[in-house]
Amino acid sequence: MADVTLRTYIFLDSLQPQLAAFIGTTARGFLPVAGDASMFIETAPGLIINRIMDVALKATQATPAIMVVERAFGLLEIHHRDKGQVQLGGQAVLDYLGVEESERIQPRLVSDQIIRAVEPYHAQVINKMRYGDMLLAGESLLVLETEPAGYISFAANEALKAARVKLIDATLFGAYGRLYLSGPEAQIDAARDAAVKRLGTVKGVAGGKGEGR
């Protein structure tokens, strides 16, 4: 399907406990648990996400947690304890669309910020709009932003594998993905390094600044 852009196609081999819990807090589907394998697929246009969700579920025993259709893009997530089931679902989607994994948009790191020793009122403002853990005054705060948005799930999972940090919030769909992590300074530095390094291993086609908007 030449008119469909594969914006995100990313496999998470083992959902970290905090990310699984965050998805459980924010998603409306069948909720994953820590250790499940997961696949995030994002498309443009968005409405095709209904068709490819159908394809993935009919091909496997995987279950969906997320299906979002917004103005320009669509996002789905499927998961299962068996990694093979999740990978099979992803491959079924690729086959249906007539594309290869290598044709996905390569993630671009739009913003990468560490705020050290967060001020109390700053922490309170962020806590009013977060769905994850609490940001405490004095902690360091990592904010990452990616395009396409779906890759922020991968960045979050890899950061949580690498460091003892807290998942404060994440935006997994839309024009940009955003991730907020907090913790001790050294742990935040380790989380940032892991997320950025692992994002750099995801190969695809260059989408260009502001692709798809």
PyMOL commands that place a pseudoatom at each C-alpha (Angstrom):
pseudoatom trace, name=CA, resn=MET, resi=1, chain=A, elem=C, hetatm=0, pos=[0.000, 0.000, 0.000]
pseudoatom trace, name=CA, resn=ALA, resi=2, chain=A, elem=C, hetatm=0, pos=[2.030, 2.881, -1.373]
pseudoatom trace, name=CA, resn=ASP, resi=3, chain=A, elem=C, hetatm=0, pos=[-0.158, 5.509, 0.275]
pseudoatom trace, name=CA, resn=VAL, resi=4, chain=A, elem=C, hetatm=0, pos=[0.572, 4.238, 3.816]
pseudoatom trace, name=CA, resn=THR, resi=5, chain=A, elem=C, hetatm=0, pos=[3.670, 5.441, 5.667]
pseudoatom trace, name=CA, resn=LEU, resi=6, chain=A, elem=C, hetatm=0, pos=[5.101, 3.103, 8.306]
pseudoatom trace, name=CA, resn=ARG, resi=7, chain=A, elem=C, hetatm=0, pos=[6.070, 5.753, 10.845]
pseudoatom trace, name=CA, resn=THR, resi=8, chain=A, elem=C, hetatm=0, pos=[6.963, 3.489, 13.757]
pseudoatom trace, name=CA, resn=TYR, resi=9, chain=A, elem=C, hetatm=0, pos=[7.662, -0.228, 13.808]
pseudoatom trace, name=CA, resn=ILE, resi=10, chain=A, elem=C, hetatm=0, pos=[9.454, -1.275, 16.991]
pseudoatom trace, name=CA, resn=PHE, resi=11, chain=A, elem=C, hetatm=0, pos=[9.676, -4.483, 19.023]
pseudoatom trace, name=CA, resn=LEU, resi=12, chain=A, elem=C, hetatm=0, pos=[10.138, -4.371, 22.804]
pseudoatom trace, name=CA, resn=ASP, resi=13, chain=A, elem=C, hetatm=0, pos=[11.507, -7.697, 23.976]
pseudoatom trace, name=CA, resn=SER, resi=14, chain=A, elem=C, hetatm=0, pos=[10.474, -7.344, 27.624]
pseudoatom trace, name=CA, resn=LEU, resi=15, chain=A, elem=C, hetatm=0, pos=[8.265, -4.589, 28.995]
pseudoatom trace, name=CA, resn=GLN, resi=16, chain=A, elem=C, hetatm=0, pos=[9.829, -3.086, 32.083]
pseudoatom trace, name=CA, resn=PRO, resi=17, chain=A, elem=C, hetatm=0, pos=[7.571, -2.985, 35.159]
pseudoatom trace, name=CA, resn=GLN, resi=18, chain=A, elem=C, hetatm=0, pos=[7.070, 0.775, 35.155]
pseudoatom trace, name=CA, resn=LEU, resi=19, chain=A, elem=C, hetatm=0, pos=[6.269, 0.986, 31.456]
pseudoatom trace, name=CA, resn=ALA, resi=20, chain=A, elem=C, hetatm=0, pos=[3.831, -1.927, 31.711]
pseudoatom trace, name=CA, resn=ALA, resi=21, chain=A, elem=C, hetatm=0, pos=[2.168, -0.203, 34.671]
pseudoatom trace, name=CA, resn=PHE, resi=22, chain=A, elem=C, hetatm=0, pos=[2.036, 3.125, 32.816]
pseudoatom trace, name=CA, resn=ILE, resi=23, chain=A, elem=C, hetatm=0, pos=[0.342, 1.494, 29.813]
pseudoatom trace, name=CA, resn=GLY, resi=24, chain=A, elem=C, hetatm=0, pos=[-2.085, -0.121, 32.234]
pseudoatom trace, name=CA, resn=THR, resi=25, chain=A, elem=C, hetatm=0, pos=[-2.908, 3.292, 33.675]
pseudoatom trace, name=CA, resn=THR, resi=26, chain=A, elem=C, hetatm=0, pos=[-3.455, 5.082, 30.364]
pseudoatom trace, name=CA, resn=ALA, resi=27, chain=A, elem=C, hetatm=0, pos=[-4.596, 2.468, 27.833]
pseudoatom trace, name=CA, resn=ARG, resi=28, chain=A, elem=C, hetatm=0, pos=[-8.118, 1.158, 27.313]
pseudoatom trace, name=CA, resn=GLY, resi=29, chain=A, elem=C, hetatm=0, pos=[-7.409, -2.275, 25.913]
pseudoatom trace, name=CA, resn=PHE, resi=30, chain=A, elem=C, hetatm=0, pos=[-6.083, -5.564, 27.290]
pseudoatom trace, name=CA, resn=LEU, resi=31, chain=A, elem=C, hetatm=0, pos=[-3.365, -4.487, 29.682]
pseudoatom trace, name=CA, resn=PRO, resi=32, chain=A, elem=C, hetatm=0, pos=[0.157, -5.954, 29.601]
pseudoatom trace, name=CA, resn=VAL, resi=33, chain=A, elem=C, hetatm=0, pos=[2.247, -7.043, 32.547]
pseudoatom trace, name=CA, resn=ALA, resi=34, chain=A, elem=C, hetatm=0, pos=[5.974, -6.767, 33.169]
pseudoatom trace, name=CA, resn=GLY, resi=35, chain=A, elem=C, hetatm=0, pos=[7.986, -9.152, 31.029]
pseudoatom trace, name=CA, resn=ASP, resi=36, chain=A, elem=C, hetatm=0, pos=[5.530, -9.274, 28.141]
pseudoatom trace, name=CA, resn=ALA, resi=37, chain=A, elem=C, hetatm=0, pos=[6.931, -8.697, 24.670]
pseudoatom trace, name=CA, resn=SER, resi=38, chain=A, elem=C, hetatm=0, pos=[5.362, -5.754, 22.880]
pseudoatom trace, name=CA, resn=MET, resi=39, chain=A, elem=C, hetatm=0, pos=[5.135, -4.211, 19.418]
pseudoatom trace, name=CA, resn=PHE, resi=40, chain=A, elem=C, hetatm=0, pos=[4.316, -0.596, 18.593]
pseudoatom trace, name=CA, resn=ILE, resi=41, chain=A, elem=C, hetatm=0, pos=[3.203, 0.262, 15.058]
pseudoatom trace, name=CA, resn=GLU, resi=42, chain=A, elem=C, hetatm=0, pos=[2.372, 3.793, 13.936]
pseudoatom trace, name=CA, resn=THR, resi=43, chain=A, elem=C, hetatm=0, pos=[0.995, 4.748, 10.531]
pseudoatom trace, name=CA, resn=ALA, resi=44, chain=A, elem=C, hetatm=0, pos=[-0.031, 7.659, 8.398]
pseudoatom trace, name=CA, resn=PRO, resi=45, chain=A, elem=C, hetatm=0, pos=[-2.861, 8.007, 7.596]
pseudoatom trace, name=CA, resn=GLY, resi=46, chain=A, elem=C, hetatm=0, pos=[-4.342, 7.065, 10.951]
pseudoatom trace, name=CA, resn=LEU, resi=47, chain=A, elem=C, hetatm=0, pos=[-7.512, 5.219, 10.002]
pseudoatom trace, name=CA, resn=ILE, resi=48, chain=A, elem=C, hetatm=0, pos=[-5.636, 2.259, 8.490]
pseudoatom trace, name=CA, resn=ILE, resi=49, chain=A, elem=C, hetatm=0, pos=[-4.718, 1.290, 12.054]
pseudoatom trace, name=CA, resn=ASN, resi=50, chain=A, elem=C, hetatm=0, pos=[-8.121, -0.431, 12.377]
pseudoatom trace, name=CA, resn=ARG, resi=51, chain=A, elem=C, hetatm=0, pos=[-7.387, -2.685, 9.423]
pseudoatom trace, name=CA, resn=ILE, resi=52, chain=A, elem=C, hetatm=0, pos=[-3.876, -3.616, 10.511]
pseudoatom trace, name=CA, resn=MET, resi=53, chain=A, elem=C, hetatm=0, pos=[-5.025, -4.285, 14.067]
pseudoatom trace, name=CA, resn=ASP, resi=54, chain=A, elem=C, hetatm=0, pos=[-7.456, -6.796, 12.583]
pseudoatom trace, name=CA, resn=VAL, resi=55, chain=A, elem=C, hetatm=0, pos=[-4.638, -8.361, 10.567]
pseudoatom trace, name=CA, resn=ALA, resi=56, chain=A, elem=C, hetatm=0, pos=[-2.323, -8.667, 13.579]
pseudoatom trace, name=CA, resn=LEU, resi=57, chain=A, elem=C, hetatm=0, pos=[-4.934, -10.182, 15.879]
pseudoatom trace, name=CA, resn=LYS, resi=58, chain=A, elem=C, hetatm=0, pos=[-6.163, -12.728, 13.334]
pseudoatom trace, name=CA, resn=ALA, resi=59, chain=A, elem=C, hetatm=0, pos=[-2.588, -13.878, 12.710]
pseudoatom trace, name=CA, resn=THR, resi=60, chain=A, elem=C, hetatm=0, pos=[-1.590, -14.423, 16.357]
pseudoatom trace, name=CA, resn=GLN, resi=61, chain=A, elem=C, hetatm=0, pos=[-2.657, -14.902, 19.955]
pseudoatom trace, name=CA, resn=ALA, resi=62, chain=A, elem=C, hetatm=0, pos=[-1.357, -11.434, 20.867]
pseudoatom trace, name=CA, resn=THR, resi=63, chain=A, elem=C, hetatm=0, pos=[-3.676, -8.972, 22.583]
pseudoatom trace, name=CA, resn=PRO, resi=64, chain=A, elem=C, hetatm=0, pos=[-3.915, -5.190, 22.118]
pseudoatom trace, name=CA, resn=ALA, resi=65, chain=A, elem=C, hetatm=0, pos=[-3.518, -2.516, 24.788]
pseudoatom trace, name=CA, resn=ILE, resi=66, chain=A, elem=C, hetatm=0, pos=[-3.488, 0.601, 22.595]
pseudoatom trace, name=CA, resn=MET, resi=67, chain=A, elem=C, hetatm=0, pos=[-5.319, 1.628, 19.460]
pseudoatom trace, name=CA, resn=VAL, resi=68, chain=A, elem=C, hetatm=0, pos=[-5.364, 5.356, 18.768]
pseudoatom trace, name=CA, resn=VAL, resi=69, chain=A, elem=C, hetatm=0, pos=[-6.590, 7.201, 15.697]
pseudoatom trace, name=CA, resn=GLU, resi=70, chain=A, elem=C, hetatm=0, pos=[-5.863, 10.917, 15.881]
pseudoatom trace, name=CA, resn=ARG, resi=71, chain=A, elem=C, hetatm=0, pos=[-5.773, 13.754, 13.366]
pseudoatom trace, name=CA, resn=ALA, resi=72, chain=A, elem=C, hetatm=0, pos=[-2.889, 12.566, 11.202]
pseudoatom trace, name=CA, resn=PHE, resi=73, chain=A, elem=C, hetatm=0, pos=[-1.558, 9.299, 12.624]
pseudoatom trace, name=CA, resn=GLY, resi=74, chain=A, elem=C, hetatm=0, pos=[-2.639, 5.974, 14.063]
pseudoatom trace, name=CA, resn=LEU, resi=75, chain=A, elem=C, hetatm=0, pos=[-0.905, 3.861, 16.705]
pseudoatom trace, name=CA, resn=LEU, resi=76, chain=A, elem=C, hetatm=0, pos=[-1.380, 0.314, 17.905]
pseudoatom trace, name=CA, resn=GLU, resi=77, chain=A, elem=C, hetatm=0, pos=[0.301, -1.829, 20.521]
pseudoatom trace, name=CA, resn=ILE, resi=78, chain=A, elem=C, hetatm=0, pos=[0.095, -5.618, 20.792]
pseudoatom trace, name=CA, resn=HIS, resi=79, chain=A, elem=C, hetatm=0, pos=[1.684, -7.803, 23.436]
pseudoatom trace, name=CA, resn=HIS, resi=80, chain=A, elem=C, hetatm=0, pos=[2.056, -11.403, 24.542]
pseudoatom trace, name=CA, resn=ARG, resi=81, chain=A, elem=C, hetatm=0, pos=[4.248, -13.400, 26.930]
pseudoatom trace, name=CA, resn=ASP, resi=82, chain=A, elem=C, hetatm=0, pos=[5.589, -15.287, 23.870]
pseudoatom trace, name=CA, resn=LYS, resi=83, chain=A, elem=C, hetatm=0, pos=[7.915, -13.033, 21.859]
pseudoatom trace, name=CA, resn=GLY, resi=84, chain=A, elem=C, hetatm=0, pos=[7.278, -15.112, 18.756]
pseudoatom trace, name=CA, resn=GLN, resi=85, chain=A, elem=C, hetatm=0, pos=[3.565, -14.300, 18.805]
pseudoatom trace, name=CA, resn=VAL, resi=86, chain=A, elem=C, hetatm=0, pos=[4.284, -10.571, 18.895]
pseudoatom trace, name=CA, resn=GLN, resi=87, chain=A, elem=C, hetatm=0, pos=[6.863, -10.764, 16.124]
pseudoatom trace, name=CA, resn=LEU, resi=88, chain=A, elem=C, hetatm=0, pos=[4.461, -12.835, 14.027]
pseudoatom trace, name=CA, resn=GLY, resi=89, chain=A, elem=C, hetatm=0, pos=[1.793, -10.166, 14.447]
pseudoatom trace, name=CA, resn=GLY, resi=90, chain=A, elem=C, hetatm=0, pos=[4.211, -7.478, 13.335]
pseudoatom trace, name=CA, resn=GLN, resi=91, chain=A, elem=C, hetatm=0, pos=[5.255, -9.485, 10.304]
pseudoatom trace, name=CA, resn=ALA, resi=92, chain=A, elem=C, hetatm=0, pos=[1.615, -10.030, 9.347]
pseudoatom trace, name=CA, resn=VAL, resi=93, chain=A, elem=C, hetatm=0, pos=[1.145, -6.249, 9.327]
pseudoatom trace, name=CA, resn=LEU, resi=94, chain=A, elem=C, hetatm=0, pos=[4.234, -5.746, 7.164]
pseudoatom trace, name=CA, resn=ASP, resi=95, chain=A, elem=C, hetatm=0, pos=[3.006, -8.378, 4.720]
pseudoatom trace, name=CA, resn=TYR, resi=96, chain=A, elem=C, hetatm=0, pos=[-0.428, -6.790, 4.533]
pseudoatom trace, name=CA, resn=LEU, resi=97, chain=A, elem=C, hetatm=0, pos=[1.034, -3.345, 3.867]
pseudoatom trace, name=CA, resn=GLY, resi=98, chain=A, elem=C, hetatm=0, pos=[3.554, -4.762, 1.395]
pseudoatom trace, name=CA, resn=VAL, resi=99, chain=A, elem=C, hetatm=0, pos=[6.541, -3.145, 3.114]
pseudoatom trace, name=CA, resn=GLU, resi=100, chain=A, elem=C, hetatm=0, pos=[9.740, -4.230, 4.835]
pseudoatom trace, name=CA, resn=GLU, resi=101, chain=A, elem=C, hetatm=0, pos=[10.832, -3.313, 8.352]
pseudoatom trace, name=CA, resn=SER, resi=102, chain=A, elem=C, hetatm=0, pos=[13.635, -1.276, 6.771]
pseudoatom trace, name=CA, resn=GLU, resi=103, chain=A, elem=C, hetatm=0, pos=[11.003, 1.041, 5.232]
pseudoatom trace, name=CA, resn=ARG, resi=104, chain=A, elem=C, hetatm=0, pos=[9.932, 2.385, 8.617]
pseudoatom trace, name=CA, resn=ILE, resi=105, chain=A, elem=C, hetatm=0, pos=[10.747, 5.982, 9.441]
pseudoatom trace, name=CA, resn=GLN, resi=106, chain=A, elem=C, hetatm=0, pos=[14.019, 6.237, 11.345]
pseudoatom trace, name=CA, resn=PRO, resi=107, chain=A, elem=C, hetatm=0, pos=[13.555, 7.905, 14.745]
pseudoatom trace, name=CA, resn=ARG, resi=108, chain=A, elem=C, hetatm=0, pos=[14.825, 11.452, 15.159]
pseudoatom trace, name=CA, resn=LEU, resi=109, chain=A, elem=C, hetatm=0, pos=[15.750, 12.817, 18.569]
pseudoatom trace, name=CA, resn=VAL, resi=110, chain=A, elem=C, hetatm=0, pos=[14.017, 16.198, 18.601]
pseudoatom trace, name=CA, resn=SER, resi=111, chain=A, elem=C, hetatm=0, pos=[14.849, 17.279, 22.155]
pseudoatom trace, name=CA, resn=ASP, resi=112, chain=A, elem=C, hetatm=0, pos=[17.124, 15.964, 24.889]
pseudoatom trace, name=CA, resn=GLN, resi=113, chain=A, elem=C, hetatm=0, pos=[17.174, 17.857, 28.188]
pseudoatom trace, name=CA, resn=ILE, resi=114, chain=A, elem=C, hetatm=0, pos=[18.295, 17.144, 31.741]
pseudoatom trace, name=CA, resn=ILE, resi=115, chain=A, elem=C, hetatm=0, pos=[17.152, 19.535, 34.461]
pseudoatom trace, name=CA, resn=ARG, resi=116, chain=A, elem=C, hetatm=0, pos=[19.185, 19.006, 37.589]
pseudoatom trace, name=CA, resn=ALA, resi=117, chain=A, elem=C, hetatm=0, pos=[17.899, 19.619, 41.126]
pseudoatom trace, name=CA, resn=VAL, resi=118, chain=A, elem=C, hetatm=0, pos=[14.336, 20.396, 40.101]
pseudoatom trace, name=CA, resn=GLU, resi=119, chain=A, elem=C, hetatm=0, pos=[12.743, 23.245, 42.011]
pseudoatom trace, name=CA, resn=PRO, resi=120, chain=A, elem=C, hetatm=0, pos=[9.740, 22.427, 44.255]
pseudoatom trace, name=CA, resn=TYR, resi=121, chain=A, elem=C, hetatm=0, pos=[7.191, 24.506, 42.322]
pseudoatom trace, name=CA, resn=HIS, resi=122, chain=A, elem=C, hetatm=0, pos=[8.430, 23.093, 39.013]
pseudoatom trace, name=CA, resn=ALA, resi=123, chain=A, elem=C, hetatm=0, pos=[7.889, 19.583, 40.380]
pseudoatom trace, name=CA, resn=GLN, resi=124, chain=A, elem=C, hetatm=0, pos=[4.377, 20.482, 41.531]
pseudoatom trace, name=CA, resn=VAL, resi=125, chain=A, elem=C, hetatm=0, pos=[3.381, 21.805, 38.089]
pseudoatom trace, name=CA, resn=ILE, resi=126, chain=A, elem=C, hetatm=0, pos=[4.586, 18.632, 36.350]
pseudoatom trace, name=CA, resn=ASN, resi=127, chain=A, elem=C, hetatm=0, pos=[2.887, 16.412, 38.928]
pseudoatom trace, name=CA, resn=LYS, resi=128, chain=A, elem=C, hetatm=0, pos=[-0.457, 18.024, 38.119]
pseudoatom trace, name=CA, resn=MET, resi=129, chain=A, elem=C, hetatm=0, pos=[-0.314, 16.697, 34.544]
pseudoatom trace, name=CA, resn=ARG, resi=130, chain=A, elem=C, hetatm=0, pos=[1.502, 13.371, 34.889]
pseudoatom trace, name=CA, resn=TYR, resi=131, chain=A, elem=C, hetatm=0, pos=[0.101, 9.814, 34.759]
pseudoatom trace, name=CA, resn=GLY, resi=132, chain=A, elem=C, hetatm=0, pos=[3.128, 8.036, 36.174]
pseudoatom trace, name=CA, resn=ASP, resi=133, chain=A, elem=C, hetatm=0, pos=[5.186, 8.393, 39.339]
pseudoatom trace, name=CA, resn=MET, resi=134, chain=A, elem=C, hetatm=0, pos=[5.707, 11.572, 41.362]
pseudoatom trace, name=CA, resn=LEU, resi=135, chain=A, elem=C, hetatm=0, pos=[8.497, 14.025, 40.578]
pseudoatom trace, name=CA, resn=LEU, resi=136, chain=A, elem=C, hetatm=0, pos=[10.131, 15.189, 43.816]
pseudoatom trace, name=CA, resn=ALA, resi=137, chain=A, elem=C, hetatm=0, pos=[11.968, 18.438, 44.378]
pseudoatom trace, name=CA, resn=GLY, resi=138, chain=A, elem=C, hetatm=0, pos=[15.734, 18.016, 44.175]
pseudoatom trace, name=CA, resn=GLU, resi=139, chain=A, elem=C, hetatm=0, pos=[15.614, 15.110, 41.729]
pseudoatom trace, name=CA, resn=SER, resi=140, chain=A, elem=C, hetatm=0, pos=[17.018, 15.357, 38.213]
pseudoatom trace, name=CA, resn=LEU, resi=141, chain=A, elem=C, hetatm=0, pos=[14.498, 15.333, 35.366]
pseudoatom trace, name=CA, resn=LEU, resi=142, chain=A, elem=C, hetatm=0, pos=[15.121, 13.897, 31.899]
pseudoatom trace, name=CA, resn=VAL, resi=143, chain=A, elem=C, hetatm=0, pos=[12.905, 15.039, 29.036]
pseudoatom trace, name=CA, resn=LEU, resi=144, chain=A, elem=C, hetatm=0, pos=[13.216, 13.329, 25.657]
pseudoatom trace, name=CA, resn=GLU, resi=145, chain=A, elem=C, hetatm=0, pos=[11.222, 14.045, 22.509]
pseudoatom trace, name=CA, resn=THR, resi=146, chain=A, elem=C, hetatm=0, pos=[11.183, 11.888, 19.377]
pseudoatom trace, name=CA, resn=GLU, resi=147, chain=A, elem=C, hetatm=0, pos=[9.684, 11.932, 15.927]
pseudoatom trace, name=CA, resn=PRO, resi=148, chain=A, elem=C, hetatm=0, pos=[7.815, 9.754, 15.056]
pseudoatom trace, name=CA, resn=ALA, resi=149, chain=A, elem=C, hetatm=0, pos=[6.098, 9.538, 18.423]
pseudoatom trace, name=CA, resn=GLY, resi=150, chain=A, elem=C, hetatm=0, pos=[5.823, 5.762, 18.788]
pseudoatom trace, name=CA, resn=TYR, resi=151, chain=A, elem=C, hetatm=0, pos=[9.555, 5.323, 19.296]
pseudoatom trace, name=CA, resn=ILE, resi=152, chain=A, elem=C, hetatm=0, pos=[9.335, 6.971, 22.701]
pseudoatom trace, name=CA, resn=SER, resi=153, chain=A, elem=C, hetatm=0, pos=[8.053, 3.621, 24.011]
pseudoatom trace, name=CA, resn=PHE, resi=154, chain=A, elem=C, hetatm=0, pos=[11.356, 2.014, 23.004]
pseudoatom trace, name=CA, resn=ALA, resi=155, chain=A, elem=C, hetatm=0, pos=[13.386, 4.862, 24.504]
pseudoatom trace, name=CA, resn=ALA, resi=156, chain=A, elem=C, hetatm=0, pos=[11.467, 4.544, 27.775]
pseudoatom trace, name=CA, resn=ASN, resi=157, chain=A, elem=C, hetatm=0, pos=[11.888, 0.789, 27.971]
pseudoatom trace, name=CA, resn=GLU, resi=158, chain=A, elem=C, hetatm=0, pos=[15.624, 0.928, 27.287]
pseudoatom trace, name=CA, resn=ALA, resi=159, chain=A, elem=C, hetatm=0, pos=[16.157, 3.728, 29.814]
pseudoatom trace, name=CA, resn=LEU, resi=160, chain=A, elem=C, hetatm=0, pos=[14.278, 1.773, 32.473]
pseudoatom trace, name=CA, resn=LYS, resi=161, chain=A, elem=C, hetatm=0, pos=[16.422, -1.288, 31.794]
pseudoatom trace, name=CA, resn=ALA, resi=162, chain=A, elem=C, hetatm=0, pos=[19.610, 0.703, 32.274]
pseudoatom trace, name=CA, resn=ALA, resi=163, chain=A, elem=C, hetatm=0, pos=[18.948, 2.812, 35.361]
pseudoatom trace, name=CA, resn=ARG, resi=164, chain=A, elem=C, hetatm=0, pos=[17.011, 3.099, 38.603]
pseudoatom trace, name=CA, resn=VAL, resi=165, chain=A, elem=C, hetatm=0, pos=[14.762, 5.984, 37.606]
pseudoatom trace, name=CA, resn=LYS, resi=166, chain=A, elem=C, hetatm=0, pos=[11.043, 6.796, 37.792]
pseudoatom trace, name=CA, resn=LEU, resi=167, chain=A, elem=C, hetatm=0, pos=[8.696, 7.055, 34.829]
pseudoatom trace, name=CA, resn=ILE, resi=168, chain=A, elem=C, hetatm=0, pos=[6.819, 10.320, 35.360]
pseudoatom trace, name=CA, resn=ASP, resi=169, chain=A, elem=C, hetatm=0, pos=[4.941, 10.565, 32.068]
pseudoatom trace, name=CA, resn=ALA, resi=170, chain=A, elem=C, hetatm=0, pos=[5.065, 9.581, 28.410]
pseudoatom trace, name=CA, resn=THR, resi=171, chain=A, elem=C, hetatm=0, pos=[3.227, 10.656, 25.275]
pseudoatom trace, name=CA, resn=LEU, resi=172, chain=A, elem=C, hetatm=0, pos=[3.223, 7.739, 22.855]
pseudoatom trace, name=CA, resn=PHE, resi=173, chain=A, elem=C, hetatm=0, pos=[1.289, 9.179, 19.910]
pseudoatom trace, name=CA, resn=GLY, resi=174, chain=A, elem=C, hetatm=0, pos=[0.823, 12.407, 17.987]
pseudoatom trace, name=CA, resn=ALA, resi=175, chain=A, elem=C, hetatm=0, pos=[3.288, 14.566, 16.101]
pseudoatom trace, name=CA, resn=TYR, resi=176, chain=A, elem=C, hetatm=0, pos=[6.010, 13.977, 18.711]
pseudoatom trace, name=CA, resn=GLY, resi=177, chain=A, elem=C, hetatm=0, pos=[6.605, 11.438, 21.462]
pseudoatom trace, name=CA, resn=ARG, resi=178, chain=A, elem=C, hetatm=0, pos=[7.658, 12.748, 24.860]
pseudoatom trace, name=CA, resn=LEU, resi=179, chain=A, elem=C, hetatm=0, pos=[9.204, 11.041, 27.855]
pseudoatom trace, name=CA, resn=TYR, resi=180, chain=A, elem=C, hetatm=0, pos=[9.730, 12.350, 31.411]
pseudoatom trace, name=CA, resn=LEU, resi=181, chain=A, elem=C, hetatm=0, pos=[11.977, 10.391, 33.801]
pseudoatom trace, name=CA, resn=SER, resi=182, chain=A, elem=C, hetatm=0, pos=[13.270, 11.448, 37.207]
pseudoatom trace, name=CA, resn=GLY, resi=183, chain=A, elem=C, hetatm=0, pos=[15.772, 10.217, 39.749]
pseudoatom trace, name=CA, resn=PRO, resi=184, chain=A, elem=C, hetatm=0, pos=[19.265, 10.738, 41.154]
pseudoatom trace, name=CA, resn=GLU, resi=185, chain=A, elem=C, hetatm=0, pos=[21.599, 12.662, 38.862]
pseudoatom trace, name=CA, resn=ALA, resi=186, chain=A, elem=C, hetatm=0, pos=[23.897, 9.761, 38.002]
pseudoatom trace, name=CA, resn=GLN, resi=187, chain=A, elem=C, hetatm=0, pos=[20.972, 7.428, 37.294]
pseudoatom trace, name=CA, resn=ILE, resi=188, chain=A, elem=C, hetatm=0, pos=[19.312, 10.003, 35.036]
pseudoatom trace, name=CA, resn=ASP, resi=189, chain=A, elem=C, hetatm=0, pos=[22.563, 10.409, 33.097]
pseudoatom trace, name=CA, resn=ALA, resi=190, chain=A, elem=C, hetatm=0, pos=[22.713, 6.616, 32.641]
pseudoatom trace, name=CA, resn=ALA, resi=191, chain=A, elem=C, hetatm=0, pos=[19.068, 6.487, 31.540]
pseudoatom trace, name=CA, resn=ARG, resi=192, chain=A, elem=C, hetatm=0, pos=[19.611, 9.274, 29.019]
pseudoatom trace, name=CA, resn=ASP, resi=193, chain=A, elem=C, hetatm=0, pos=[22.709, 7.629, 27.563]
pseudoatom trace, name=CA, resn=ALA, resi=194, chain=A, elem=C, hetatm=0, pos=[20.956, 4.265, 27.181]
pseudoatom trace, name=CA, resn=ALA, resi=195, chain=A, elem=C, hetatm=0, pos=[17.865, 5.749, 25.539]
pseudoatom trace, name=CA, resn=VAL, resi=196, chain=A, elem=C, hetatm=0, pos=[19.811, 7.864, 23.054]
pseudoatom trace, name=CA, resn=LYS, resi=197, chain=A, elem=C, hetatm=0, pos=[22.233, 5.054, 22.204]
pseudoatom trace, name=CA, resn=ARG, resi=198, chain=A, elem=C, hetatm=0, pos=[19.488, 2.506, 21.621]
pseudoatom trace, name=CA, resn=LEU, resi=199, chain=A, elem=C, hetatm=0, pos=[17.409, 4.899, 19.525]
pseudoatom trace, name=CA, resn=GLY, resi=200, chain=A, elem=C, hetatm=0, pos=[20.470, 5.279, 17.318]
pseudoatom trace, name=CA, resn=THR, resi=201, chain=A, elem=C, hetatm=0, pos=[20.409, 1.553, 16.533]
pseudoatom trace, name=CA, resn=VAL, resi=202, chain=A, elem=C, hetatm=0, pos=[16.936, 1.730, 14.958]
pseudoatom trace, name=CA, resn=LYS, resi=203, chain=A, elem=C, hetatm=0, pos=[17.480, 1.958, 11.218]
pseudoatom trace, name=CA, resn=GLY, resi=204, chain=A, elem=C, hetatm=0, pos=[14.986, 3.104, 8.626]
pseudoatom trace, name=CA, resn=VAL, resi=205, chain=A, elem=C, hetatm=0, pos=[14.362, 5.823, 6.090]
pseudoatom trace, name=CA, resn=ALA, resi=206, chain=A, elem=C, hetatm=0, pos=[14.874, 9.470, 6.915]
pseudoatom trace, name=CA, resn=GLY, resi=207, chain=A, elem=C, hetatm=0, pos=[11.550, 11.167, 7.538]
pseudoatom trace, name=CA, resn=GLY, resi=208, chain=A, elem=C, hetatm=0, pos=[12.881, 14.700, 7.605]
pseudoatom trace, name=CA, resn=LYS, resi=209, chain=A, elem=C, hetatm=0, pos=[12.010, 17.461, 10.024]
pseudoatom trace, name=CA, resn=GLY, resi=210, chain=A, elem=C, hetatm=0, pos=[8.290, 17.645, 10.624]
pseudoatom trace, name=CA, resn=GLU, resi=211, chain=A, elem=C, hetatm=0, pos=[7.583, 14.610, 8.411]
pseudoatom trace, name=CA, resn=GLY, resi=212, chain=A, elem=C, hetatm=0, pos=[3.939, 13.859, 7.906]
pseudoatom trace, name=CA, resn=ARG, resi=213, chain=A, elem=C, hetatm=0, pos=[2.559, 17.094, 9.366]
for i in range(1, 213): cmd.bond("trace and resi %d" % i, "trace and resi %d" % (i + 1))
show_as sticks, trace
zoom trace
